[in-house]
Amino acid sequence: MSEAADILLEVRDLSVHFGESAVVDRVSFTLHSGRCIGLVGASGSGKSVTSLALLGLLDKRHARVSGSALLHVNGSVVDLLALDDEALRRHRGKDLAMVFQEPMTALNPVYSVGAQVAEAIILHQQVDAEKARARVVELFREVQLPDPERLYDRYPHQLSGGQKQRVVIALALSCDPRVLICDEPTTALDVLVQREVLDLLRKLQRERRMGMLFITHDLGVVREVADSALVMHRGRVVEQASVQQLFNNPQHPYTQGLIACRPNPAQHPVRLPTVDEFLNAAQEDTAGLPTKRELSPNQRAEHLRTLMQQEPLLRVEGLNKRYPGARSLFRKAAADAHILHDLSFSVYPGETLGLVGGSGSGKTTLGRSILRLIEPSSGHVYYRGRDLPSLSNTEMRQLRRELQIVFQDPYSALNPRLAVGRAILEAMRVHGIGANDTARRARIHALLERVGLEAAHFDRFPHQFSGGQRQRIVIARAIALEPRLVICDESVAALDVSVQAQVLNLLNDLKDEHGLTYLFISHDLAVVKYFCDRVLVLEQGRQAELGPADAVYDDPQAPYTKRLVEAVPGRG
């Protein structure tokens, strides 16, 4: 069959304006049956707005949409952008469906997951409840959910993140759509679940001969699932090519920057290149970027040997964490949940120790147990020779300044009703840093500028910043307290690759300037290999492997570590 006969969706000069601002500017592409187009770009590039415009999900009071989106179904062609709400509703779900990034917000928490999928089937296929239930069970089986008959009656909060995402995929597939739009469907998932979901989507797409539009900021994911890609920057498509061409010979400086700023396991530059550097070099018409200084494996190994000749800053011995099982008057008490199992390791001054593992492996529990944000059940955590679990609350409070944490979600870590400068000032005041508020304010101004913001941002509120800027503010708040040990809990996981490179460079700079030691929690092994000196791999709360970052990534010894490394998108 010719490619022309296989066309499912033709988008021509799609533009979206909010007021006078063009958020999407004349985007065009053609999607064929059985093919996948990757839509790539940093946050704010217009990727998600493009997909929402195609589905008619933008607020028409504020969004002005122009262009055409011709959907080829059942021998006819309809322009999605010309349909009224009622006509579009008949196509949405049935011919054109979407898998959203955050499954918890895509599912209604007060209805069982099976009932929600059945509702869509009953609405579009006009079948009775019994047939709809049978179809849902069949779909759950197709997306590889365990025990689909029982899972039908469970609620979203009773499922894991990966299971919820599979339910959302089943919901999108429930009416056999010809076009499937996936908006960052694996961003919040750990590397093993991400691998399973990517393999599942690709398998279903090929078996059903669907056209798939896959939106992501992760070029490794694009390399895995897409046949061709569109690179968007500030609402415009700056490059369109096959995936092979895009990676082997990127033409636009923005594309070159996106590819280069993602840590490459085969290289170890002292600093990661950034997208802005490529764009600035193109504007100045210079012959590419200056050569980046790299560290050889021997240099990294020698640096690690030097670090480990010191006395450990942190020593964890036989650490356990249990949560008591649910107890009821009429039921036998459930078994305790044993989250951490006899963990022992050391962290040396100036070291960055990576902590990796799938969801539920105990990474965050370990980080919080070290800081006593949750109390360990047994074991010892020696910080500069003092056993933290044995300290009184008053003694522990005195050490809080030296032990800081940077959380994954900076928005929830900041008080939305407090200007960001005052949030940092409050922390400094509590810990007695600075002679007075005037001195503290001057230090905060300098810190904001050091992390790439402006002194004028002192009086702005969290909602006035982008995700990357908020993460810089949380880092500035931690550094303002002059800590020695900083735990970074998935602190770059939610950032697109261009901002991620900037934040990783910042963390490395601050480490050198302030003599910091990091415990870096992540599920991204490419980032961990670049950023960390050693890696501790956790499997269900147990130590699976501990060793130099290069050795753990390049030659993993534990079967679980091998699975983690093999699951990295775009590896090789």
N, C-alpha and C positions, 0 to 999 in steps of 0.2 A: 504494500500500500504506500502511496506517495506521502511525502511530508505534508503537502497541502491538505490531503484528505484527513490527516491526523490532527489538524489544528483544533484545539479546545478553547483557547482564549487568546484574543488579540487586543492588546492594550496600546492605544495610540494617543500620544500627547496628553497623558493624564497629568493634570495640575490640581493642586489643592492650595487655596489661599485662606488664611485666617486674617481677616482685615486686609491690610496691604501686603502682608508677608506671604511669600510663596514658600510653603513648607515642602511641597512636591512640585517640581518644575519640569513639565513636558517629558514624562517618563513613558517609554515605549518598549514593548517586548511581545514575543509570541510564544505561547506555551503549547507543546504538542503532547499527544497521548503517550503515556509511558515514560515521559521525560521529567526531569527535575531542574528547575532554575533556582540557583541560590541568590538571594538578595542580601548583599553584604554592605556593611558600613558601621560607623561609630554611632553611639547614642546621639539622637537628634538629627540624623541624616535623612529621615523621612521614610524609613523602611516600614514601620508599623502603620503609619498614616496611609501609605500606599495600599496596604492590605485592607484597612478599615474602609477606605474609599470604595474599593471593589465590592465589599460586602454591604455597602450602604449603612455603615455603623457610625459615621461621623454625625455630630450634631449640626443639622442644617441651618440652625440659627446663627452659627458662628463659622461654619466651613463652607467655602464656595468651591465646588468641584466642576472641572471642565475636562473635555477630551472625550474619548470613547473607550469602552471595554466590551468587545464583542464576544459573547459566549456562544459556542457552537454546541447545541444539544438537540438530539432527536431530529436531525436533518434541518433544523432551523437555526437562525442566528438572531440573538437579542442583544441590545446594548444595555448592559447593566446600569450604566450611569443615566440612562434616559427613563428608567422605570420608576413608577411611583412606589410608595412603601408597600402597598398590598401586593403588587405584581412581583416586587423583589423578594418579598417574604416567601413566595411560592418556589423561588429558585434557591433561596438560602437554605442550606441543610440538605436539600434534595440534589441539586446540581453543583453547588459550590459550598464547601464546608471549611471550618477553621479549627485548628488545634492551638489553644492559647498557651502563653508562657507559664502562667501560674494556675495550676489545676484547682487549687482550693477556692480561688475566686471565680472560676468557671463553673463550679458545682454548687448547688444549693445545699447548705448544711442541714436543713430540716427535712430533706427527703432522702430516701435510700438511693444509692447510685444506680441500682437497676431500674427503679421507677423513673428516674430522670432520663435514662436512655430510652425506656419504653415509651415515654411521653412523646418523644420526637418521632418514633416509628408510627405510633397511632395517628399523630397529626398528619404526617406526609404520606403514609401508605394505606390509611383507612382500614386497619385490621383491628380485631378485637384484642382485649387485654391478654388472653391466653396465648394467642399467636405472637403478640408483641413480646411477652415474657420469654417464650421459646427462642425468639430471634435474638433477644438480649443475651441469653445464656450462650447461644452460638457465637455471638460477637465477642463476648468475654473470653471464650475459648480461643477464638481466632487471634486475639491480642495477647494471648498467653497469660491470662490471669489464673491464679490457682483456685480450684474449687469454685467454679463460676456459679453453680446453683446456690450455694450458701452466701457467696459474696454479693449476690443480687440484693439481698436485704440489709446489707451493711451501709453505714453512713460514711460520708467522706472522712470524718475525723478518725475513723477506725482503720483506715488504710495508710500504707506508707506512701511517700512521695512518688515513687516509681509506679505503684499500683494506681494512685489517683491519676497520673498522667496517662496510663493505659486506659482507664475508664473514659477520659476525655477523648482519646483517640477512637475508642469504640463509639462514643457519642457522635463524633464527626463522621464516622464511616457508616452510621446506622441506616442511612437512606441511600447508600451506594453513590456518593457524589462522583462526578467526573473530574472535578478540580479540588485539590486539597491544599489549603494554605496553612503552613506551620509557622507560628510566630514565636521564635526562640523557645521551642518546646523542651529543650534539654539544659537550658542555662543553669537552673537551680538544682540539677541532679548530680550525684557523684559520678565518677568516671565509669564505674562498672554499670550502674543503672543507665547512664547516658549511652553507653555502648549498646545495651540491650534495646533501648528505645529507638536508637538510630537504625539498628539492624532490622527491627520490626517495621518501622516506617518504610524503609527501602523495600523490604520484602512485600509488604502489602501494596505498595505503589506499583511494583512490577507485576504482581499477580493480578491486580485489578485494572492494570493499564491506565491508572489515573495520571493526570498531570499534577505535579506538585510544585508549589512555590514555597521555598524554604528560607525563612528570614532568620538571620543570625549575625552576630559580630565576630564569631569564631571561624577563622579561615580554615582551621583544621577540620571542623565539622563540614564545611562546604566541600572540602576535598573528598570527604567520605561519601556524601549523599548526592551531590549535584552533578549534572552533566555540563551545565554552563552556568555562568554567574554574571550578575549585574552589580557593579560597585557604585554605591551612592555616596555622595558628599554634598552636604548642604542642600538636599532636595533634588539634586541632579544626578543622572547616570554619567559617571566620568569614564567608565570602561565597561565593555561588554565582550565576553570571550568565552571559549570553552574553558573548563577547569584546568585542563592540561596547559593551554596557552597562558592562562592567567598566572599560574605558578611558575612556569618555565621562563616566561618572557613578559612580565607586567610592563605596560607602557606608561601609565599615568603615575606621576610622583605620589599621589595619594595611595594608590594600590601598592606601589613599591614600599611605602611607609608602613601600611597595614601588615604586609607580609614580613617586613624586617623587624618590626617592634615586638613580634611574638617570639618568646625565647626559643632558640633553636638548640635542641639537645646536642648537636654536633659542634656547637661553638660556645665560647664563653667570653663575650666582651665584658670589659670592666663596667661599661654603661650600656644600657639598651638604647638603640636608636629610637627616635620618636617620629610620628607622622609629621609634626610641625617642622622638623629638621629637613625632611624631604621636600615639603612644600616651599619652605624658605629657600632651599638650594635651587629649586626650579624657578622661583621668582627672580632670584639674583643671577640666574643663568650660569651657575657654577658647574663645574664638571663633576657632579655627584657629591657625595658626602666625603669628608676627610676620613682616612682609614682609622677604624676604631682599634684601640689597644685591646688585645685579648690575653687572657690568662691560659697558659698551657696546663694540661693535666698534672705535670710535674710541679708547677708553681702552686696549683691548688692543693696538691698533696702535701707539699712542704709547709704551706700556710696552716693546714689542719694539724700537722705534727707540732708546729710551734704553739698553737692554741692549746693542745692537749697536754703540753708540758706544765701548764699552770694548775693551781688548785681549782677544783670546780667551783663555780659560782652557785650552782644549784645541784643538789644530789637527791634523787628520788629512790627510796628503798622499800620494796615490798608493798607498794601502794595498792589498796583495794577500795572499791566503792560498790556498796550494795544498796538497793532500795527495797524496803519491806514489801512483801506481796500484799495484795488487797485482802482485807479481813472483813468478815460479815458475821452477824449473829447466827445466821441459818446455814452458812456454808463453811466448808473447810478452808482455812487460810491458804491462799495461793503461795507458791514458792517465792522466795526472795529473788529479785532480779540482780544478778551479779554482773556489773557493768565493766569494772576494771579488775584485772587478775594479776596480783603480785608484780607490778611493774617496777623495774629498777633501771635507772640510767642517770647520766650526769650531763650537765651543760656547762661549758667553760666560758670564762670571760671573753667577750668579743666574738663568740661563736653565734651562728644562726643554725639552730637545729630544726629541721623540717619534721612535721608530724603528719603522716598521711594515712589514709584508710577510707573505706567506703562509709556511707551513712550508717550510723549505729555502731561504728567500731569503737567509740569511746573517746574520740579526739577532743571534742569540746568539754566533755566531762573531766578529762584529765587536766586540761588547761584551767578549768574553774576549780578543780580540787587542789591544784598547786597553790592557787591564790586564796583558797578557802572561801571562795564565793559559794561553794558547796562544801560541806565537811566530808573529808575522806572517812571511810569506815575503819581502816587500819593502815598501818605503814608510816613511813617517815618522809618528810620533805625538808631537807636541810638547805636553807638559804644563808650563805656566808657563815655556815657552821651552826645556825640556830634552827631548831626543829619547829617549823611553822605550826603543825597541828597541836603542839603542846603549849603554844603561847596563849596568854589571856587575850581577851578582846582589846584591851587597852594597849598591850604590847604589839598586837597585830596591826592596830590602827597606826601606830608609829612607823611601821614598815610599809604601809600602803603606798606611800609616795614613791618608794623604790621599785614597786611591783605594779606595773600598769598593763592594761589590756586594750586592744583596738578590736572592736567587734566588726562582724561582717556587714551589718546594716547600720550605717552611721546615722540615719534619720531617727531610728528608735533609740539610739545612744545619746541623742541631743534633746534637750527640753525645747519643744516647739514654741514655748512662750517666753523663752529667754534668748536674747541676742547672743550670738556665738562668742563674741569677745567677753561678755559678762559670764558666760558658762566657763570659760577658761579662767577668768579672774576669780570666780567663786572657788574653783578647785585650788588655785594658788593660795588664796586667803585661808582656806581650811587647813592647808599643810604648812602655813607660815613661810611661804616663799616670797621674797621681796620685802623691803623695809616698809612700804606703804602702797596704797592703791595707785599712786602716780608712777612709782617705779614698776609696779606690776603691769600697768597699762603700756608703758614704754616697751617692756619685754614682750608683751603680747603683740604689739604692733610689729616688732622685729620678727617674731615667730611667724606671724601670718605672712609676711613678705618672704620669709625663708621657705615656707611650704608652697610658694607660688601664688599666694593671694595678695590682697592689698590691705594696708593699715586701715583704709576707709571701710573695710568689711566688718570692722569691730562691732558696729551697731546693727548689722543685718541679722535676720532670723533664718533658721535652717531651711525653711521652704523657699528662700530666695536664692539658693545655691543648687548647682547640679550635683549628681551623685558623686562624681569624682572630687568636686570641691568640698562636699561634706566630709568625705573620707579624709581629706587633707586637714580639715578643722579638727576632727577627732584625733588625728596623729599629733597635731599641734598641741591639743589639750594634754595628751599623754606626755609629750616631751617637755611641756612647761613645768612639770613637776620634777624634772631632773631625775628620771628613773635609772635604774641599772639593768633591770630585766623587763622586756616588753613582750607580752603574748599577743600575737597577731592571729585572731581567730577568723579565718576565711576573709581576711580584710581586703583582698583584691578580687574575690570570686565574682562579685556582681558588677565589676567594671569592664567596659569594653577594652579591647587590646591596646588601643592608643593611650587611654588614660591609665591602664594597668602598667604600662611601661614607665610612664611618668612617676607613678606612685612607688614602684619598685626602685627606681633610681633615687627617689627622695629618701626612702627607707635606708638604702645603702649609704647615702650621703650623711644622714643623721646618725647612723651607726658609727661612721668614722669620726664625725665631729664630737659626739657625746660619749663615745666608748660604750655603746649599747650592746646588750646581748638579747637575741631574739629567740623565742619559741614560735615557729611559723607553722600554723595549722592550715592545711590546704588539701583539696582533692585533685589539684592540677599538678601532675608530676613533671611536666615540662617546666613550669614555673619553679617548682621545688628544686629541680636539678640545677637551674641557673642560680637561684637565690641562696640556697642553703649549703652549709659545709658538710653536715651529716644529715641522715634521714632515719627516723624511727617509724617503722610500719606497724600499724595496729590492725589486728584482725579479731573482731568480736571481743575487744578489751584486752587481748593478749599481745605480747610482743612477737611479731612475726619475723622482723629483721631490723637490724641496726647497723649502719655502716656509712662510709663516705658517700656523698650524694652521687658522684660519678659511678662508683662501683655498684650501688643499689640500682641505679637506672640502667646502666649498660650491661651488667651481669647479675641480675637478681637471683638469689639463692632459694628463697622460699616460694613455693607454688603460688601463694596468694599474691606476693609481690609481682611475680611474672604475669599474673592475670591483670593486675593494675596497669603495668607498663604496656602490655599488649592492647589494652583498651583505650590508650591515649589516641584521640582523633587525629588523623592525618599523619600518624607516625610512619616514618619511612617514605 
